[in-house]
Amino acid sequence: MALKVIQANVEHSAASQDLLLQHLAEWAADVAILSEPYYVPPGRSDWAVDSAGLAAIKFAGGLPFTLHAQGDGYVVVKRGQMLLAGVYCPPNDGFAAFEASLNRLSADLQRSTLPALVAGDFNAKSTAWGARLTDRRGEKLLEWATSHGLTILNRGTTPTCVRPQGSSRVDITFAHPAVAARTSGWEVLVEAESLSDHRYIRFDISASGSPSPRPSVRTATSPFPRWRLKALDRDMLKEAALVKAWLPVPSGEVEVDEEAEWFREALTHVCDASMPRSGALPPRRHVYWWSERIAELRRACIAARRASSRHLRR
């Protein structure tokens, strides 16, 4: 039972969920574990969703599975000789609600002796999965995972969520050692567009203990982008920088790594908006939900933003 898995938070966005489903087909993935799905069609044999519409699991290619449990914020399915759980813990829920949700998930996982993989957006921080600090939720979640014998599959410190206010590592993948031993290629896909603040996570679960090839969608020949300075549009450069400057400044303590990551991405966006990159970029694939009407609205939005920038300068 080999599985290629995509983990994502689509933030209740129709466009983000449509793009995820397209990636599911393009990358020949078998299953997508979603936090905050936009819509789950009722009565579909390829979907499983929690009781509150906060977490879902989508199987591709008619792969069979059995629904094991549903709760507010989590759904658990049986696939082969393992359990797959999709989770979403809203950030605005109090600590008591967060703890109660984990306890309910514990009870449902313990109804089976099968090893489990648990993935989702827990909105919890811990140095154990790459965060700079550990909050109360992170302490509880790590304690919960340890009590179930789950290991952390997250690797490195690449943020899984990037917002104007800062970046974070709140999308986490846990697995029983029997599943973790068959899991390989866990990776945050930095360069893949998700139309969400959250980045895709991708990994493979092999049918045996042998590791599967490390997946990658990066197509650039160099890890560092380069731009054609001779084609620089100075007006566009100023407007793009103004747009970034309008964004709210994070409040409270700022982590150096997160600030550096935000600054790097801000400069990249400003440069991309004002000049072409050197070398040919890989062609963007057409997405089936794109239409001329959307393109027209996008052009109108850009024109309005430029007009606002000129007005502010005056």
C-alpha positions as CSV (number, residue, x, y, z in Angstrom):
1,M,0.0,0.0,0.0
2,A,2.2,2.9,-1.3
3,L,0.7,6.3,-0.9
4,K,1.8,9.7,-2.2
5,V,0.3,12.3,0.2
6,I,-0.3,16.0,0.0
7,Q,-1.1,17.9,3.3
8,A,-2.6,21.4,2.9
9,N,-4.8,24.1,4.5
10,V,-7.0,25.7,1.9
11,E,-8.5,28.2,4.3
12,H,-12.1,27.7,3.1
13,S,-11.1,29.0,-0.3
14,A,-12.8,27.6,-3.4
15,A,-9.9,28.6,-5.6
16,S,-7.3,27.1,-3.2
17,Q,-9.2,23.8,-3.0
18,D,-9.6,23.6,-6.8
19,L,-5.9,24.2,-7.3
20,L,-5.1,21.5,-4.7
21,L,-7.3,19.0,-6.5
22,Q,-5.5,19.9,-9.8
23,H,-2.1,19.3,-8.1
24,L,-3.4,16.0,-6.8
25,A,-3.9,14.9,-10.4
26,E,-0.7,16.6,-11.8
27,W,1.6,15.1,-9.2
28,A,-0.1,11.7,-9.4
29,A,-0.8,11.9,-5.6
30,D,-3.1,9.4,-3.9
31,V,-4.5,11.3,-1.0
32,A,-4.9,14.9,0.2
33,I,-5.3,15.7,3.9
34,L,-7.1,19.1,4.1
35,S,-7.5,21.6,6.9
36,E,-10.3,24.1,6.5
37,P,-11.8,22.6,3.3
38,Y,-14.0,24.9,1.2
39,Y,-16.7,22.3,0.4
40,V,-17.0,18.5,0.5
41,P,-19.7,17.1,-1.8
42,P,-22.2,14.9,0.2
43,G,-22.4,11.3,-0.5
44,R,-19.1,11.0,-2.3
45,S,-17.1,7.8,-1.8
46,D,-13.8,9.5,-2.4
47,W,-14.1,12.1,0.5
48,A,-14.2,11.9,4.3
49,V,-15.0,14.9,6.4
50,D,-15.3,15.7,10.1
51,S,-18.5,16.7,11.7
52,A,-17.8,20.4,11.7
53,G,-16.4,20.8,8.1
54,L,-12.9,21.7,9.5
55,A,-10.9,18.7,8.3
56,A,-11.2,16.4,5.3
57,I,-9.4,13.6,3.5
58,K,-9.7,13.2,-0.3
59,F,-8.6,9.9,-2.1
60,A,-7.8,9.9,-5.8
61,G,-8.2,7.2,-8.3
62,G,-11.0,5.4,-6.5
63,L,-8.7,4.1,-3.7
64,P,-10.9,2.3,-1.1
65,F,-11.0,3.4,2.5
66,T,-13.2,3.0,5.5
67,L,-14.4,5.8,7.7
68,H,-13.2,5.1,11.3
69,A,-14.2,8.2,13.3
70,Q,-15.5,11.8,13.0
71,G,-15.4,14.6,15.5
72,D,-15.3,18.4,15.6
73,G,-12.0,19.2,13.9
74,Y,-10.8,15.8,13.0
75,V,-11.7,12.8,10.7
76,V,-10.0,9.4,10.8
77,V,-10.1,6.8,8.0
78,K,-8.7,3.2,7.7
79,R,-6.7,2.6,4.6
80,G,-5.1,-0.8,4.4
81,Q,-3.4,-1.6,7.7
82,M,-3.1,2.0,9.0
83,L,-5.2,4.9,10.1
84,L,-5.0,8.3,8.5
85,A,-6.3,11.3,10.5
86,G,-6.8,14.8,9.3
87,V,-7.0,17.6,11.9
88,Y,-7.7,21.3,12.2
89,C,-7.6,23.1,15.6
90,P,-8.9,26.7,15.2
91,P,-6.5,29.4,16.7
92,N,-9.4,31.2,18.4
93,D,-10.4,28.1,20.4
94,G,-9.4,28.3,24.1
95,F,-6.9,26.0,25.6
96,A,-9.7,23.9,27.2
97,A,-11.4,23.3,23.8
98,F,-8.0,22.5,22.3
99,E,-7.3,19.9,25.0
100,A,-10.8,18.4,24.8
101,S,-10.5,18.0,21.0
102,L,-7.2,16.1,21.5
103,N,-8.8,13.9,24.1
104,R,-11.7,13.0,21.8
105,L,-9.2,12.2,19.0
106,S,-7.3,10.0,21.5
107,A,-10.4,8.0,22.3
108,D,-11.1,7.3,18.6
109,L,-7.5,6.4,17.8
110,Q,-7.5,3.9,20.7
111,R,-10.5,2.1,19.4
112,S,-8.1,0.5,16.9
113,T,-4.8,-1.3,17.2
114,L,-3.6,-0.1,13.8
115,P,-0.7,2.4,13.6
116,A,-1.7,5.9,12.7
117,L,-0.6,9.0,10.8
118,V,-2.0,12.2,12.1
119,A,-1.6,15.4,10.0
120,G,-3.1,18.9,10.1
121,D,-3.0,22.5,11.2
122,F,-2.8,22.4,15.0
123,N,-2.1,26.1,15.5
124,A,0.5,25.1,18.1
125,K,4.1,26.1,18.4
126,S,7.0,24.0,19.6
127,T,10.8,23.9,19.1
128,A,10.2,20.2,18.5
129,W,8.9,20.9,15.0
130,G,11.0,23.9,14.1
131,A,9.4,26.9,15.9
132,R,11.6,29.3,17.7
133,L,9.4,29.2,20.8
134,T,7.1,26.7,22.5
135,D,3.6,27.9,23.6
136,R,1.1,26.2,25.9
137,R,-0.6,24.5,23.0
138,G,2.7,23.2,21.7
139,E,3.6,21.7,25.1
140,K,0.2,20.0,25.3
141,L,0.4,18.7,21.7
142,L,3.9,17.3,22.2
143,E,2.7,15.6,25.4
144,W,-0.3,14.1,23.6
145,A,1.8,12.8,20.7
146,T,4.3,11.3,23.1
147,S,1.6,9.5,25.0
148,H,0.4,7.9,21.8
149,G,4.0,6.9,20.7
150,L,3.8,9.2,17.7
151,T,7.0,10.7,16.2
152,I,7.3,14.1,14.4
153,L,7.9,13.9,10.6
154,N,8.5,17.6,10.2
155,R,12.1,18.4,9.1
156,G,14.0,21.7,9.2
157,T,12.7,25.1,10.0
158,T,11.0,26.1,6.8
159,P,7.7,27.9,7.7
160,T,4.6,26.1,6.7
161,C,2.4,29.2,6.9
162,V,3.5,32.7,5.6
163,R,1.4,35.7,6.2
164,P,2.1,39.5,6.1
165,Q,2.2,39.5,9.9
166,G,4.9,36.8,9.9
167,S,5.5,33.1,9.3
168,S,4.9,30.1,11.5
169,R,5.2,26.3,11.6
170,V,1.8,25.1,12.6
171,D,1.1,22.4,10.0
172,I,2.5,19.2,11.6
173,T,2.7,15.5,10.6
174,F,2.8,12.8,13.3
175,A,3.2,9.1,12.7
176,H,3.5,5.9,14.6
177,P,7.0,4.5,14.3
178,A,5.7,1.6,12.1
179,V,4.4,4.2,9.7
180,A,7.2,6.7,10.1
181,A,9.7,3.9,9.1
182,R,7.9,3.7,5.7
183,T,7.6,7.5,5.2
184,S,10.1,9.4,3.2
185,G,10.5,12.7,1.4
186,W,8.7,14.9,3.9
187,E,9.0,18.4,2.4
188,V,7.5,21.9,2.6
189,L,7.0,22.9,-1.1
190,V,8.2,26.5,-1.0
191,E,7.9,27.2,-4.7
192,A,4.5,25.6,-5.4
193,E,1.6,28.0,-5.6
194,S,-1.3,27.1,-3.2
195,L,-3.5,30.3,-3.3
196,S,-3.3,30.0,0.5
197,D,-1.2,31.4,3.3
198,H,-0.2,27.8,4.0
199,R,2.3,25.9,1.9
200,Y,1.8,22.4,0.7
201,I,3.5,19.5,2.5
202,R,4.3,16.4,0.5
203,F,5.6,12.9,1.5
204,D,5.4,9.3,0.5
205,I,4.4,6.2,2.5
206,S,5.9,3.1,0.9
207,A,4.4,-0.3,0.9
208,S,7.4,-1.8,2.7
209,G,10.3,-0.4,4.8
210,S,12.2,0.7,1.7
211,P,12.2,4.5,1.2
212,S,10.5,6.0,-1.8
213,P,12.1,8.6,-4.0
214,R,12.2,12.1,-2.6
215,P,9.5,14.2,-4.4
216,S,10.2,17.6,-5.7
217,V,8.4,20.2,-7.8
218,R,11.2,22.7,-7.9
219,T,12.2,23.4,-11.4
220,A,14.6,26.3,-11.1
221,T,18.2,25.5,-12.0
222,S,19.5,27.8,-9.2
223,P,18.2,28.2,-5.6
224,F,18.7,31.9,-5.9
225,P,16.5,33.9,-8.3
226,R,18.1,36.5,-10.7
227,W,16.5,39.4,-12.5
228,R,17.1,41.4,-15.6
229,L,18.0,44.8,-14.2
230,K,18.1,46.4,-17.7
231,A,14.3,45.8,-17.9
232,L,13.6,47.3,-14.5
233,D,10.3,49.3,-14.4
234,R,11.1,51.9,-11.7
235,D,7.5,53.0,-11.3
236,M,6.3,49.5,-10.8
237,L,9.2,48.9,-8.3
238,K,8.0,51.8,-6.2
239,E,4.3,50.7,-6.4
240,A,5.1,47.2,-5.4
241,A,7.3,48.4,-2.5
242,L,4.4,50.7,-1.3
243,V,2.0,47.8,-1.4
244,K,4.3,45.8,0.9
245,A,4.8,48.8,3.1
246,W,1.0,49.1,3.6
247,L,0.9,45.6,5.2
248,P,0.4,45.6,9.0
249,V,3.6,45.2,11.1
250,P,3.6,42.1,13.4
251,S,2.8,43.0,17.1
252,G,4.7,41.6,20.0
253,E,8.0,39.7,20.0
254,V,9.3,39.2,16.5
255,E,11.4,36.1,15.8
256,V,14.6,36.8,13.8
257,D,14.2,33.8,11.4
258,E,10.6,34.7,10.7
259,E,11.4,38.3,10.0
260,A,14.3,37.3,7.7
261,E,12.0,34.9,5.8
262,W,9.3,37.7,5.4
263,F,11.9,40.2,4.2
264,R,13.3,37.7,1.7
265,E,9.8,37.0,0.3
266,A,8.9,40.7,0.3
267,L,11.9,41.6,-1.8
268,T,11.3,38.7,-4.2
269,H,7.7,39.8,-4.8
270,V,8.8,43.4,-5.3
271,C,11.4,42.3,-7.8
272,D,9.1,39.9,-9.7
273,A,6.5,42.8,-10.0
274,S,9.0,45.2,-11.5
275,M,11.3,43.2,-13.7
276,P,11.5,39.8,-15.5
277,R,13.7,37.1,-14.1
278,S,16.8,36.2,-16.1
279,G,16.5,32.9,-17.9
280,A,13.3,31.3,-18.9
281,L,10.8,30.5,-16.2
282,P,8.9,27.2,-16.4
283,P,5.5,27.8,-18.1
284,R,2.5,28.1,-15.9
285,R,0.0,25.4,-16.4
286,H,-3.5,26.5,-17.1
287,V,-5.9,25.7,-14.3
288,Y,-9.4,24.6,-15.2
289,W,-11.2,27.1,-13.0
290,W,-9.5,30.1,-14.6
291,S,-11.6,32.2,-16.9
292,E,-11.4,35.4,-18.8
293,R,-13.8,37.0,-16.3
294,I,-11.3,36.3,-13.5
295,A,-8.5,37.7,-15.6
296,E,-10.5,40.8,-16.2
297,L,-11.2,41.3,-12.5
298,R,-7.5,40.8,-11.8
299,R,-6.5,43.4,-14.3
300,A,-9.0,45.9,-12.8
301,C,-7.6,45.2,-9.3
302,I,-4.1,45.9,-10.4
303,A,-5.1,49.1,-12.1
304,A,-7.0,50.3,-9.0
305,R,-4.0,49.5,-6.8
306,R,-1.7,51.5,-9.1
307,A,-4.1,54.4,-9.1
308,S,-4.2,54.3,-5.3
309,S,-0.4,54.3,-5.2
310,R,-0.2,57.4,-7.4
311,H,-2.8,59.2,-5.3
312,L,-0.8,58.5,-2.1
313,R,2.4,59.7,-3.6
314,R,0.7,63.0,-4.7
